[in-house]
Amino acid sequence: MQGLAIMGHGVVGSGVAELFFKNRASIQARAGEALELRHVLDLRDFADLPYSDVFTKDFEQILNDPAVAVVAEVMGGLTPAYEYTKRLLEAGKSVVTSNKELVAAKGAELLALAKARNVNYLFEASVGGGIPVIRPISQCLAANTITEIAGILNGTTNYIMTKMITDGTPFADALAEAQQKGYAERDPSADVDGHDACRKICILASLAYGRHVYPEQVHTEGIGAITADDVACARAFGGAVKLIGRTRLQANGRLQCMVAPMLVPGESPLCHVDGVFNAVLVRGDATGDVMFYGRGAGKWPTASAVVADMIDCVKHLKARKYLFWDEGAPDYVADWTDETMALFVRAVVSDPAAAESELAALFGQVDYPQGQLPAGQTAFITPAMPIARARALLAQWQTGKPVNVFCVCD
Ligand code: HSE
């Protein structure tokens, strides 16, 4: 018999407890032993639940219970989750989490602590909700050099943009729907401003390349500046604007890592990922492109990944798992404007012929869409070049005025 505990009984925590009781027989069979949920930590009262007897408001009860071997930290945020996780790992208990904010900020330190105590710190639920992506990158693709990862990593923003594009739903209504469905963070600006996707690409980049990438090192934009005209111009190119987290290893050993709305061409599988669905495209030198797709947010998909990690911990109580990365460094992440990418530009022009000929002189080959553009506007895609160079050329353009500029995610 192994004892379990859950810290936090919100959307995810309640899902973890309910899933545990619903599938207890098969979960125990997979873990190879009987399991007991001994504590659920939450400051609120849940007197009517069938497992109300296991609730506690006192973290020390979990810490000091020798029967608890594995704890799910699903509180979110850094405080007190960071301190609690450290104390649990120091006490020799394995911890699993969906808390991407904590893993992105303190992952290297907590993984080192888990290693020193010969216990596990697992976080499959921290990226992509129910989609298996942490294990595949660290285990199944381990023989590859991963050249690039690009993903739709935030279900809330993908849901909002899909609703706005396909149904014309106003932003605020689409956000309210995402919140009501349990997709959004407690503070939805973490979703809308790109911080949640930033934390997730930090975790993937740290995992893929072995050194910690900190959120403050990553250029991050949200979806707030995307307009209906941007969407229409993207459609005219046969693509869509999506919030993308992307990382790539440069030949000089430094990393590119950014989060921004990008034009995703129609031939990319990422273009067709809609609603709350997430997708992570991993480019390996041996595998080529591999894509992971599924529900990236919500109670049950996230609980699925948390409970699976708890099972894995029970099966590996005396053998550490493979997850690890080293501390990062201030110069590890390159300036995002050094990255070589094509830019998708929406602009206003009064004399289209003059604007085109000036663009040709500035950039050489520029691509224009087949589809219809909003009146008085043009849209074009520059050749791939360092982003800083393309922006400098755009600043010289006299016969047109860029309104919105996006990288192209190919
Ligand atoms: N708020 C997050 C999202 C939840 O919308 O993707 C899952 O991490």
Boltz pocket constraint, residues with backbone or C-beta under 6 A from the ligand:
constraints:
  - pocket:
      binder: B
      contacts: [[A, 98], [A, 125], [A, 126], [A, 128], [A, 129], [A, 153], [A, 154], [A, 155], [A, 156], [A, 157], [A, 182], [A, 183], [A, 184], [A, 185], [A, 191], [A, 196], [A, 296], [A, 297], [A, 298]]
      max_distance: 6.0
